[in-house]
């Protein structure tokens, strides 16, 4: 299983592979990290798939398997939902994502020629 674990809300993202459950991997990583970690995405995949993701995002690599939380990396982790992910205010509990209402409606004004 490929997993994406982020440090806090704006911190680096670890792209990893584990034969264990992503929750077990998160717990193992958390025990050695003083900052709160959170699982932001998973997908089926192999060790080879993990390496391909590392190559794809090489320009965003910080160190080892940790990457900057760029739009591309977030989009990969959230499977194309990065715009929604970025819109969640800090005071909204995790897991309570909402969809944008979209752009404001354009009114039809009758007083414009």
Z-matrix of the N, CA and C atoms (Angstrom, degrees):
N
C 1 1.441
C 2 1.528 1 108.38
N 3 1.323 2 116.01 1 132.97
C 4 1.464 3 121.94 2 174.05
C 5 1.523 4 106.61 3 -88.02
N 6 1.332 5 116.55 4 136.01
C 7 1.466 6 119.96 5 178.48
C 8 1.524 7 109.56 6 -130.42
N 9 1.317 8 115.07 7 156.74
C 10 1.457 9 123.52 8 176.90
C 11 1.522 10 106.00 9 -127.75
N 12 1.314 11 116.80 10 114.84
C 13 1.452 12 122.42 11 -178.37
C 14 1.526 13 107.89 12 -118.47
N 15 1.324 14 115.58 13 129.27
C 16 1.462 15 120.32 14 -177.92
C 17 1.521 16 110.54 15 -113.20
N 18 1.315 17 114.83 16 143.66
C 19 1.455 18 121.60 17 174.84
C 20 1.528 19 107.62 18 -85.79
N 21 1.315 20 116.66 19 110.17
C 22 1.467 21 120.95 20 -178.96
C 23 1.517 22 111.99 21 67.17
N 24 1.333 23 115.94 22 -153.14
C 25 1.466 24 120.87 23 -179.21
C 26 1.524 25 112.83 24 -94.16
N 27 1.315 26 117.43 25 -26.22
C 28 1.466 27 120.64 26 -175.47
C 29 1.520 28 113.17 27 -125.94
N 30 1.324 29 116.52 28 8.24
C 31 1.454 30 120.43 29 -175.22
C 32 1.514 31 113.38 30 -84.27
N 33 1.323 32 115.47 31 -178.39
C 34 1.464 33 121.10 32 -179.51
C 35 1.521 34 112.22 33 -61.86
N 36 1.327 35 114.56 34 158.87
C 37 1.463 36 122.48 35 -177.63
C 38 1.518 37 109.46 36 -118.63
N 39 1.326 38 116.14 37 129.11
C 40 1.471 39 121.41 38 176.13
C 41 1.522 40 108.17 39 -93.45
N 42 1.309 41 115.44 40 126.39
C 43 1.466 42 121.49 41 173.56
C 44 1.521 43 105.68 42 -104.37
N 45 1.322 44 116.15 43 115.13
C 46 1.452 45 119.06 44 -175.52
C 47 1.515 46 113.03 45 -139.32
N 48 1.321 47 113.74 46 172.83
C 49 1.466 48 122.09 47 176.66
C 50 1.518 49 106.93 48 -127.00
N 51 1.323 50 116.16 49 140.61
C 52 1.452 51 120.58 50 175.82
C 53 1.517 52 110.18 51 -150.02
N 54 1.318 53 115.34 52 140.21
C 55 1.462 54 119.87 53 173.56
C 56 1.525 55 109.39 54 -78.49
N 57 1.335 56 116.98 55 -17.10
C 58 1.459 57 122.26 56 176.60
C 59 1.517 58 109.48 57 -79.87
N 60 1.299 59 116.65 58 172.71
C 61 1.455 60 119.83 59 176.08
C 62 1.528 61 108.79 60 -68.68
N 63 1.331 62 117.96 61 147.75
C 64 1.463 63 119.91 62 177.79
C 65 1.534 64 112.22 63 -58.05
N 66 1.324 65 117.22 64 -33.71
C 67 1.463 66 120.46 65 177.57
C 68 1.523 67 112.07 66 -63.62
N 69 1.316 68 116.42 67 -39.67
C 70 1.468 69 120.79 68 177.84
C 71 1.526 70 110.25 69 -66.37
N 72 1.318 71 116.26 70 -39.53
C 73 1.469 72 120.26 71 178.93
C 74 1.525 73 110.12 72 -66.22
N 75 1.330 74 116.72 73 -41.72
C 76 1.465 75 121.42 74 177.70
C 77 1.525 76 109.95 75 -58.71
N 78 1.329 77 116.96 76 -46.10
C 79 1.466 78 121.09 77 179.79
C 80 1.525 79 111.06 78 -61.40
N 81 1.327 80 117.38 79 -41.02
C 82 1.462 81 120.84 80 179.96
C 83 1.528 82 111.08 81 -65.23
N 84 1.330 83 116.35 82 -42.35
C 85 1.464 84 120.12 83 179.09
C 86 1.530 85 110.78 84 -69.00
N 87 1.330 86 116.80 85 -38.09
C 88 1.463 87 120.62 86 -177.87
C 89 1.515 88 111.86 87 -62.64
N 90 1.328 89 116.41 88 -35.19
C 91 1.466 90 119.42 89 -178.12
C 92 1.523 91 112.52 90 -61.99
N 93 1.324 92 117.69 91 -22.73
C 94 1.458 93 120.94 92 179.50
C 95 1.517 94 113.69 93 -108.15
N 96 1.330 95 117.45 94 13.13
C 97 1.456 96 120.68 95 -177.24
C 98 1.528 97 109.48 96 -130.04
N 99 1.341 98 117.66 97 124.13
C 100 1.468 99 119.33 98 -178.79
C 101 1.527 100 113.59 99 -73.76
N 102 1.328 101 117.47 100 -17.83
C 103 1.462 102 121.15 101 179.42
C 104 1.522 103 109.80 102 -93.69
N 105 1.320 104 116.47 103 150.84
C 106 1.466 105 122.37 104 179.98
C 107 1.523 106 110.46 105 -65.55
N 108 1.329 107 116.22 106 127.46
C 109 1.460 108 122.23 107 175.25
C 110 1.518 109 108.20 108 -105.87
N 111 1.330 110 115.99 109 151.78
C 112 1.468 111 119.76 110 177.38
C 113 1.518 112 110.11 111 -143.57
N 114 1.294 113 114.86 112 143.97
C 115 1.461 114 122.52 113 178.78
C 116 1.528 115 107.53 114 -82.25
N 117 1.333 116 117.24 115 118.33
C 118 1.470 117 119.51 116 -177.79
C 119 1.522 118 112.98 117 -109.19
N 120 1.326 119 117.74 118 -7.18
C 121 1.457 120 119.11 119 177.80
C 122 1.514 121 112.38 120 -175.06
N 123 1.321 122 114.72 121 154.05
C 124 1.470 123 121.98 122 175.02
C 125 1.521 124 107.93 123 -145.07
N 126 1.307 125 114.94 124 160.17
C 127 1.467 126 120.88 125 171.70
C 128 1.518 127 108.18 126 -161.34
N 129 1.307 128 114.35 127 158.12
C 130 1.467 129 118.66 128 175.45
C 131 1.521 130 108.05 129 -67.04
N 132 1.315 131 115.14 130 143.94
C 133 1.447 132 118.85 131 178.44
C 134 1.510 133 111.34 132 173.37
N 135 1.310 134 114.67 133 172.61
C 136 1.460 135 122.99 134 -178.13
C 137 1.516 136 109.81 135 -115.45
N 138 1.317 137 114.90 136 175.25
C 139 1.463 138 120.76 137 174.80
C 140 1.534 139 109.85 138 -57.40
N 141 1.326 140 115.98 139 -38.87
C 142 1.472 141 120.94 140 178.54
C 143 1.537 142 110.85 141 -63.21
N 144 1.326 143 117.12 142 -39.70
C 145 1.465 144 121.23 143 177.41
C 146 1.532 145 110.88 144 -64.46
N 147 1.333 146 115.66 145 -38.80
C 148 1.470 147 120.12 146 177.57
C 149 1.522 148 110.13 147 -60.34
N 150 1.327 149 117.22 148 -45.97
C 151 1.461 150 121.35 149 179.69
C 152 1.529 151 111.29 150 -62.31
N 153 1.325 152 116.94 151 -37.06
C 154 1.476 153 120.49 152 177.47
C 155 1.526 154 110.25 153 -63.95
N 156 1.322 155 117.58 154 -39.24
C 157 1.469 156 120.75 155 176.89
C 158 1.523 157 110.88 156 -65.47
N 159 1.315 158 116.76 157 -39.34
C 160 1.469 159 120.23 158 176.99
C 161 1.523 160 110.71 159 -61.29
N 162 1.316 161 117.26 160 -41.42
C 163 1.474 162 120.26 161 178.15
C 164 1.523 163 110.99 162 -67.06
N 165 1.334 164 116.79 163 -41.86
C 166 1.463 165 121.58 164 -178.71
C 167 1.531 166 111.31 165 -60.35
N 168 1.324 167 116.37 166 -35.42
C 169 1.463 168 120.54 167 -176.30
C 170 1.532 169 112.27 168 -108.93
N 171 1.307 170 117.12 169 24.99
C 172 1.471 171 122.11 170 -176.25
C 173 1.530 172 112.66 171 -55.13
N 174 1.322 173 117.67 172 -36.63
C 175 1.468 174 119.69 173 -178.15
C 176 1.527 175 112.47 174 -67.51
N 177 1.345 176 116.35 175 -18.14
C 178 1.469 177 121.12 176 -179.79
C 179 1.532 178 112.77 177 -100.73
N 180 1.336 179 116.95 178 2.82
C 181 1.472 180 120.64 179 -177.41
C 182 1.530 181 110.20 180 -68.29
N 183 1.325 182 115.04 181 133.65
C 184 1.460 183 120.98 182 174.45
C 185 1.520 184 109.83 183 -94.27
N 186 1.342 185 115.16 184 -58.07
C 187 1.456 186 121.72 185 177.62
C 188 1.525 187 108.11 186 -161.47
N 189 1.306 188 116.76 187 138.09
C 190 1.463 189 120.32 188 178.57
C 191 1.517 190 112.45 189 55.16
N 192 1.326 191 116.21 190 -120.32
C 193 1.470 192 122.07 191 -178.50
C 194 1.531 193 112.34 192 -101.25
N 195 1.335 194 117.54 193 14.31
C 196 1.459 195 122.48 194 -179.06
C 197 1.525 196 109.94 195 -101.62
N 198 1.348 197 114.97 196 134.05
C 199 1.455 198 122.12 197 -174.61
C 200 1.524 199 111.04 198 -127.40
N 201 1.326 200 115.87 199 151.74
C 202 1.464 201 120.69 200 174.41
C 203 1.523 202 109.10 201 -62.75
N 204 1.320 203 117.99 202 147.04
C 205 1.468 204 120.82 203 -179.84
C 206 1.533 205 111.92 204 -81.48
N 207 1.317 206 115.84 205 57.24
C 208 1.461 207 120.40 206 178.91
C 209 1.524 208 109.61 207 -72.41
N 210 1.322 209 115.93 208 166.99
C 211 1.462 210 119.65 209 178.38
C 212 1.525 211 110.30 210 -56.87
N 213 1.337 212 117.85 211 -43.21
C 214 1.467 213 120.94 212 -178.36
C 215 1.531 214 112.09 213 -61.32
N 216 1.320 215 116.66 214 -44.12
C 217 1.465 216 119.79 215 -179.55
C 218 1.532 217 110.31 216 -68.87
N 219 1.333 218 117.34 217 -43.46
C 220 1.471 219 120.19 218 177.12
C 221 1.522 220 111.19 219 -62.09
N 222 1.322 221 116.42 220 -40.34
C 223 1.463 222 120.41 221 179.53
C 224 1.530 223 110.60 222 -63.27
N 225 1.317 224 116.27 223 -39.71
C 226 1.468 225 121.07 224 176.82
C 227 1.533 226 110.06 225 -63.43
N 228 1.330 227 115.56 226 -46.53
C 229 1.466 228 120.57 227 -176.91
C 230 1.519 229 112.33 228 -66.04
N 231 1.323 230 116.93 229 -35.35
C 232 1.466 231 120.57 230 -175.80
C 233 1.519 232 111.75 231 -101.10
N 234 1.325 233 116.80 232 11.71
C 235 1.468 234 123.26 233 177.88
C 236 1.530 235 112.09 234 52.07
N 237 1.335 236 114.54 235 50.92
C 238 1.457 237 120.01 236 174.18
C 239 1.509 238 115.14 237 89.15
N 240 1.337 239 117.80 238 7.46
C 241 1.460 240 119.86 239 -179.20
C 242 1.529 241 112.09 240 -105.99
N 243 1.321 242 118.39 241 25.38
C 244 1.457 243 120.83 242 -175.65
C 245 1.520 244 112.70 243 -62.23
N 246 1.325 245 118.13 244 -34.08
C 247 1.461 246 119.53 245 179.72
C 248 1.527 247 110.25 246 -63.74
N 249 1.321 248 118.37 247 -42.04
C 250 1.468 249 121.56 248 177.93
C 251 1.525 250 109.07 249 -66.94
N 252 1.327 251 116.66 250 -42.92
C 253 1.458 252 122.14 251 -179.32
C 254 1.515 253 110.89 252 -57.03
N 255 1.328 254 117.28 253 -44.31
C 256 1.455 255 121.79 254 -177.66
C 257 1.524 256 112.37 255 -71.33
N 258 1.338 257 118.10 256 -19.81
C 259 1.454 258 121.09 257 -177.18
C 260 1.521 259 113.18 258 -84.46
N 261 1.318 260 118.08 259 -10.22
C 262 1.463 261 120.21 260 -175.95
C 263 1.524 262 108.93 261 -74.22
N 264 1.338 263 117.23 262 120.15
C 265 1.463 264 119.57 263 178.45
C 266 1.522 265 110.66 264 -65.75
N 267 1.312 266 116.62 265 157.93
C 268 1.459 267 120.50 266 -176.93
C 269 1.516 268 112.97 267 -64.82
N 270 1.342 269 118.49 268 -23.00
C 271 1.456 270 119.44 269 -177.50
C 272 1.525 271 113.73 270 -89.31
N 273 1.340 272 117.89 271 3.24
C 274 1.463 273 120.99 272 176.72
C 275 1.526 274 107.76 273 -87.75
N 276 1.332 275 118.17 274 127.61
C 277 1.470 276 120.44 275 -179.44
C 278 1.528 277 111.33 276 -58.65
N 279 1.334 278 115.40 277 145.98
C 280 1.456 279 119.98 278 177.92
C 281 1.515 280 109.92 279 -56.79
N 282 1.326 281 116.48 280 143.95
C 283 1.449 282 121.50 281 179.46
C 284 1.514 283 112.99 282 85.38
N 285 1.322 284 117.66 283 -1.31
C 286 1.461 285 121.44 284 -179.35
C 287 1.536 286 109.78 285 -108.93
N 288 1.321 287 116.05 286 50.48
C 289 1.458 288 120.17 287 178.87
C 290 1.514 289 110.26 288 -67.65
N 291 1.298 290 116.16 289 150.49
C 292 1.448 291 121.28 290 176.49
C 293 1.509 292 108.79 291 -132.93
N 294 1.300 293 116.39 292 160.14
C 295 1.451 294 120.86 293 179.56
C 296 1.511 295 109.49 294 -91.94
N 297 1.303 296 115.12 295 147.90
C 298 1.458 297 120.59 296 175.79
C 299 1.521 298 109.11 297 -67.58
N 300 1.300 299 116.15 298 146.82
C 301 1.463 300 120.21 299 176.78
C 302 1.524 301 110.33 300 -76.35
N 303 1.310 302 116.87 301 -5.11
C 304 1.460 303 120.47 302 -179.82
C 305 1.518 304 111.14 303 87.47
N 306 1.320 305 116.99 304 -178.20
C 307 1.460 306 119.92 305 -178.19
C 308 1.521 307 110.13 306 -67.56
N 309 1.325 308 115.87 307 154.12
C 310 1.462 309 117.95 308 179.39
C 311 1.519 310 110.61 309 -63.95
N 312 1.314 311 114.31 310 148.23
C 313 1.462 312 119.68 311 179.81
C 314 1.524 313 109.97 312 -66.82
N 315 1.320 314 116.64 313 144.22
C 316 1.461 315 122.20 314 177.06
C 317 1.521 316 107.05 315 -91.31
N 318 1.308 317 114.92 316 124.15
C 319 1.462 318 117.70 317 -178.47
C 320 1.536 319 109.61 318 -84.66
N 321 1.280 320 114.93 319 149.40
C 322 1.458 321 121.37 320 176.35
C 323 1.524 322 107.14 321 -95.92
N 324 1.311 323 115.28 322 108.43
C 325 1.463 324 119.02 323 -179.28
C 326 1.518 325 109.39 324 -95.25
N 327 1.290 326 115.47 325 132.51
C 328 1.471 327 119.80 326 -178.53
C 329 1.526 328 111.51 327 -87.55
N 330 1.345 329 117.71 328 -11.17
C 331 1.463 330 118.67 329 -177.77
C 332 1.523 331 112.70 330 -92.75
N 333 1.337 332 117.99 331 7.31
C 334 1.473 333 121.94 332 178.94
C 335 1.521 334 108.38 333 -105.68
N 336 1.354 335 115.44 334 130.51
C 337 1.483 336 119.56 335 179.80
C 338 1.486 337 112.31 336 -77.04
